[in-house]
Amino acid sequence: MEESVSAESVSDLKTAKFGIQKTRTSQYVFEYKNVWDPVKKRSKPLYRISVGKIIGGEVVIKDEYLQMHPELKQGDIVLQEGKPVYIGRATAPSELFEILELDHFCLTTAQPEAMVSFYRLLGLKVRKEGERYEIEFPHFKINLHVIGYPILPEAKVAVPGTGDFCLEIKTGSDLSEIAEAFRRLDIFVEGPVIRHGRKGEMTSVYLRDPDQNLVELAVYPKQ
C-alpha cells in the first residue's frame, strides 16, 4: 500500500476509522471513510489514506501522516484484537501547569491563642480572618484552623500535632544561643544538629509549638 487516494484526513482522530491491507510480505494500515451508494445499495470507499506499517506487532506511523496530525505520536495507534485503533495519550496534569512556590499550608489547633503567642515569638505577624488565624511569613503563610470550625475541604486526618516543617532563618547569632533563649521560656528545643536541606548541608534546631508540631529552624553556611 505505497500509494493512497489523495484526501484530507479527519480533524479529530477519535472519529477516524482504520483498516489493514495485507500483502504477501507486509501489512499496511490505512485511514478510510465509506459512504453509502444508493444505487448499488452498499457502502463504497470515499477515501483511503496511508497511515503506516505493522512491524513486530506494532503500528509504525509514517512521517507524512504524523505531519498531518501534529498531536499524534508513535504509539498512539495500536492493535486491539487485530485491528488498528487510535488510543491517543491522556494529557499529563503536569503538562498543563508549572508550580511556582508554596503559598500556604494548614495546621489544626485546639488552642489558637497559645499557638498565636508561640509564632509571634518567632517574629511573625498573625491576623485573624473569621475563625481562621493566618501566620504570615515572607513568602507564604500558615493557616490555623480551629477544631470545631472546619474550613472545607480539609485533610482527612486534621488533628493538632501532625505538622513537621522547616524554616530557613537568617541570623548573626550562634544557633546554640538561639536554642538557649527558647529553653529559658520552657520551650522544647533539640539541637543544634547538622541536617541536609534543599540547598545542601545546614544546621538546625528543633522546637515544638503548643500543639507539639515539630518546627525546625535552619541556617545554611555563609557563602
N, C-alpha and C positions, 0 to 999 in steps of 0.2 A: 504494500500500500504506500508506494512512494509518492503518488500523485493524489490530489484530492480536489473535489469540486470547490471552486472559489466561492466563499461565503463568509458572512460575518458571524462570529461566534456569539453565543448568548452573553449578555452583560452580567448575569447572575449565575455562577457555576452551580448553585444549588438546584437550578432548574434544568441543567444540561443532562442529556442522555448520552451514554457512551456504549459503544459496541466493540466487538473484536472481529477482525478479519484474519483468517488463518491461511497461511501458505504452507508448502511442504517443509519449510525450514524455519519459519518465523510466525509470530503473532503480533499484529498491529492493532493499536487502539485508535478509535475514531469517535468524534462527536457527531451526532446526527440529529436530524429532525424529520419526521414524517408528516405528511398531510393526507387528508382523505381525498381519494379520487372518486367523485360521484358517478362518473361514467362506468369505470371498471369496478366500482363499489369495493374498493380496497385501498389501504394506505400505500403511499409511494414516497420515496425519499425526496425531501426538499433540498437537503444538502448533506454533505459529509465533509468533515474537517479532520485531517490527520492530527492526532494528539501525541502519539509516541509509540513505543515498542515494549513488549513484555520480555524482560530479561531476568532469568533466575527467579521467576515467580513474582517479580515486581514491575510496576509500570514506570518506565523511564520516559519522562515527558520531554518532547523535543523542544529545542530553543525557540523555534518560531511560535509555538503555542504558548510558551511561557511569556514571550513578548506581547502576545495578545491579551494576556491576563497578568499584569504586574504583581497582583496579590498572590498568585499561585506559586507554590514551591514544590520541589521534588518531594514526593511522599504524600502529597495532598490527594492524589488519585490512587486508590488501592484496589486490589482484587478481593471481592467478597462473594463467596460461593461461586467463584469462577467468573464473576462479572466485574468490570471496572466501575468504581463508584467514587464520586468526589466526597471526601470527608472534611476537607478544609482543616484548619487549625484554630482552635479556640484562642482568642486573644488573651495572653497572659495579663493579669491585672497590672503588673509592674510595667507593662509597655504603655500604659495609659497615664502614668503619673511619675513624678520624681519627689522623693522625700527630701525636705529641706532641713528641718531641725525639730527637736522636741518642743511642743507648745505647752503642754501641761500634763500632769498625771494626778490621780486622786488617792487620797488616804481617807479611811473611815475612822471616825473617833466617837467616843462616848463622853469625852471631856474637852470640848473645844477651847475653853478658856485657858486650861493648863497647856494645851498644845500651842495656842497663840503666844503665851508667855515664853515658852521654850524657843520658838522660832524667832521671836523678837530678840532673844539673847544672841542669836546668830547675826544680828544686824539687819534682819529682813522686815519689810513692811507687810502688814496684814490688814486686809479690809474685809468687811462683811457684806455679802450680797445675798439678801434673803436669808435662807437657813444655811447658806454655804459661806465658808471662810476661804479667802484667797491669799495664799502666801506668795509674795511677789519676789522673783529672782531677776537678775539682769536680763536673761534671755528666755525664761519660761516661768511657769508658776505651778504651785501645788494647790489643788482644791481640797479643802477639808469638808467631807460630807459627814453630817451628824447622824448617828444611829437614830432611827425613828422618823427621819426626814429624808427618805431616799430620793435621789435625782436619777430618773430612769433614762436610758438603760444603765445598769450598774454591773460591776463584776459579779460573777457567780458566787464567790466567797468574799463578800465585802465586810470584813471584820477588822477591828483595831489590831495593830501589832504585826501586820503581814508585810509591811514595807521594808525595803532594803535597797538603799541607793547611795550614790557617791556624789559629793560636791567638790569641785576643784576650787581651791581658795588661793588668794594672794596674801602673803604675809612677809613682814620683815622680822618676825619673831621665830624662835625655835618652836617646833611642834610640842616639845616636852613642856615648855612654858604654857602653851595654849591648853594642853591636857590638864595641867595642874590648876589652871584658872577654872576649868569646869569642875574638877574634883572638889574644889573649895565650895562649890554650890551644890554638892552632893549629887552631881550628875554622873551617871555611869560613864567611864572612859576606859578604853583599851588601846594600848599603843603608846608611842608611835611604833609602827611596823612598816616594813617595805612591801609594797604591793605593785602589781602591774596594771596600769590603766590604759585608756585609749591612746595616749601619746607615748607610752612606754613606762619605764620604772618611775614610781612615785613613793612618797612617804605619807602614811595615813594614820589618823586617829579615829576611833570609832566611838560614837555616842549612842545613847538610847533616849528617844524622846519620851514623854509621859505615857504614850501608848505602847512603848517598847519597840517601836520601829527602829531599825538599825540605820544610823546616819553616819556615813563615812565622810570625813573632811580630809582632803588630799592636796598635797603640793608637789609640783614637779621641780626637778633641779633647775636652777637658773642657767640659762644658756649663755 
